[in-house]
Amino acid sequence: MEINKLKSVCREVRKNILIQMEASGGGHVGGCLSIVEVLVVLYMHFMDFDPKNPKKSNRDRLIVSKGHCGPAVYAILCYLGFFDKSWLYTLNKENTNLPSHCDMNKTPGVDMTSGSLGQGLSCAVGMAIALRLRGERNKIYTILGDGEIQEGQVWEAAMYAAHQKLSTLTVFIDCNKFQIDGSVDDVCCVEPIGNKWESFGWDVFIVKNGNDIDEIYKSISKSKKNNKPTAIILNTIKGYGIKFAESAGVNNHSMVIDSNMIKEGYEDIDKLH
């Protein structure tokens, strides 16, 4: 694995996020920035896909259940050539193919419409079962937010995934410690997250620095080849890599962003890693 190459891709993906935020006047910048590294590691090293044939049946699939972070997904898909860079300037505009929340009917490379929090894992479970019935072993990856796992539907899906022994399913929990209403601990504490997933019958890996490429790569590589689904808990920083986003704390869930902030953001990205 070429760490420096992946770091460079992370910088480009963050810049692609900023392009969208500038074009739309703001957005869900904090949660987008916290998942850049896991997106880059997945797409650059683990996922089987084809930008020229996004719907090929024997592909790996990614469901970003925290669908308000669609701009992060679009940023990596654009880098990989799923669509032209000019699309980034149309985020959430009339007749766009890039709505603020992921939409599988609009954006090439998006495997599931999301944004109504708590539903993504259920969709992933259904996909994993469907692939197994077809005799296919492609991987299903899902990204959940830590605030999102307050939803009961997540745990129904987690229980059923373990019961069905869905070993092709991997869930990443983006633990950036904040949600729209405040800190996760204040709104409804979800700790101890690892113990909860283990008690539901999942293999669990905890990544101390969820914005570290090498740690993410190693955790995915260590996933056991058994009959259990895998949960990887990423301890991330909401708004990671851009100072104005990191320092905003709870207020970076959705932000209005002006031209000065955009300029500062690009400067921060160039200094990153």
N, C-alpha and C positions, 0 to 999 in steps of 0.2 A: 504494500500500500504506500503510495507516494503522498506523505502528509502535506508537503508544501503545495502539491497540486490541488489537493482537496481544500486547503486553506484559501488558495486563490479562487477556487470555485465558490466558496462561502462568501468571499468578498463580492464576487460578481452577482451572486444571488441577492445579497443585501442591497446592492445598488439597484437591482431590478425591482426590489420591493419599494425602494425610495422613489423610483420613477413612477410607480403606480400611485403612491401616496401623494406625490406632487401633482399628478394629473387630476386626482380626485379631490384634492384639498385636505386629505387626511384619511384616517381609517384605523383599523385594528393593528396598529404598529407593534405594540408590545408583544402580543402572542405570536405574531408572525416572526419576529426576530428571535424568539426563544427556541424555535424549532428548525432553524436553518441547518444546523450541523447534522441533525438526524436525517433530514431530507437529503442532504448531500451524500452522506455515507450510504444511505439506502439506494439511491438512484445510481450512484457512481460505482458501487461495489457489490450489491446484493440482489437487486431486482432485475428480472428478465422482462424486457419490454422492447417495443420497436416504435420510435417516433413516426416512422412512415406508415405504420399499420397499428394505430393505437388500440384497436378493438380485437387484435388477434386473440384467439381463444386460449392458447397455451401461454399466457403471460402471467406474471406476478401482479398482484393488485394492492393498491394503497388506498385506504379510506381515512381521510383526515376528518375525524368526527367533529372536531372543533372547527366547523366550517367557516367561521368568521375569519379564519386565517388563510382563506383562499389566496390572497396575494402572495403568500410564501410559496404555495404550491405552483401558482402561475409563474413565479420567478424562476423556479428550477425547471419547470416544463419548457419555458422559453429558452433557457440556457441549453437544454438538450435538443432543441430543434422541433418541438411539437407544433410550434406556430411562430410567426414572424414577430420580431421585437416591437413592431409598431402597435401590436395589440395591447402592450402594457400601458400605453397612453390612453386607453379607452376604459379603464377600470370603472365599473359601475355607471357608465354613461349609456345613453339611449342606444338600443340595438347592439350593445356590446356582446362579445363572447366571453367576457371576464366579469361576471357579477361579483358583488362583494363577498358572497358566500358560494362555495363550490357547487357547480351544477353540471352533472354528467351529460346533459342534453345540449350544452353550449360549448364546453371546453374540451378539446382533444386531450386525452391523457388523464382526465378526471374520471375515476372509477365509480364514484357514488356521490349523489347530491347530498349535501349535509348542511348543518347550521342549526337545526333544531336539536339542541344538545341532548346527549344520552342515547341517541339512536344508532350511531355508527357501528358500535360493537355488535349489535344484533344483526346488522347487514353483513358484517364480516363473517359472523358465524354461519349465516345462511349461504354465503359464497363458498366458504370452506367445505360445508356439507355438500353443496352442489358439485363442486369440483371432485370431491371424493366419489360421489355417485357416478361421475363420468370417468372415473379411473385416472384422474389427473392429479399431480402432486405439486402444482404451483403454489407458491406462498401467498398468504394474505397478511398484509401489515395494516395496522390501525394506530392512529395517534389520537389519544384522548387528553383533555385538559384535567388538571387536578380538581378544579372547581366542578367540572363536568361529572366527575365520578360521585358527586353527591346525588346524582339521579339514580333512582331505583332500577331502572331498566338496564343500566350497565351491569348490575350485579346479577340480574336474571340471566343475561347473556353470558356473563362470566361463569356462572354455575353450569349452564347448559353446555358451554364449550368444553369444560373439563369432563362433564358426563359423557360427551360424545368423543372424547379423546382426540381433539382437533390439533394434532401436532404440527400442522402446517400454518397455524395461526400465531402471530406475534403481535402483542399490544405494547405500545410505548405510552407511558403516562408522563406528560409534560408538567412536571411539578415546578412551576414558576412562582408559586406561593400566593398568587393574586387572581381574583376574578372580578367581574364587573361591579359587584357591591362592596368590595373591600378585600382584606386578606382572607385566604381560605380558612385559616385557623379561627378567625373571628366569625365568619359567616356560618360555617359548619365544618369543624375539624374532621379530616379524613384519615388522619394518622391512627395507628401505624399502617401505612399503605401496603408495605411488603407483606406483613403478616396476614392482612386481609386476603390478598391474592393467593398466598400460599394456602390459606385455610379453604379456599375455593378449589384447590387442586391444581394450581398453576405452578410451573417453574418460574422462579423470580430472580431477577438480577437487578441490583441497585447501582446506578452510575452516580458517583459522588459529584462529578462535574459533567452535567448533561450538555454542556457547550464545548466539550473537549472531543475532538474527532477520534483520537486514539482510544479513549475510554469507551466511546459508543461502538466503535468497530470491534473491540475485544469482547464487549458484552454480547453482541450479536453472534460473533464467531463461537462463543462458548455455549451457545444455546444447545441443550442436550438433544440428542436424537432418540427421543422416547415417545411415549404416547400422550404427552401432556402439551397443552398450549403454553406459551411463554409470555411473561409480563416483564418488561424492562422499564424500570422507574428512573427517569431522567431528572436530576436536580438541576434545574436551569435558572437563568436570570431573565426575567421578563424585560424585553427591550434590549437584550444583550448586543453589545457592539456599537451602540450609538448613545452617547452620553445623555442627550436630552430625553431619550426614551427611558433609559435606565433610571435616571434621577427622578422621573415623574412618579415612580411608585405606582400606587393604585390608579392614578390618573392616566396611565399609559395604555389602558385597555382599548380605548378609542380616542384618538387625538386629532385636533385640528392642527395642521402643519403648514407653516409659512415658508417663504423662500429662504430666509436666513437659517431656519432649522434644517432645511434640505442641504444647504451648503455645508453647515457644520456636520451633518450626518455623513456626507461623502468624505469629509476630512477624517472623521473618526474611523470610517471603514478602511481607508487607506493605511491607517496606523495599526489596524487590528491584526492579531496573530504575529 
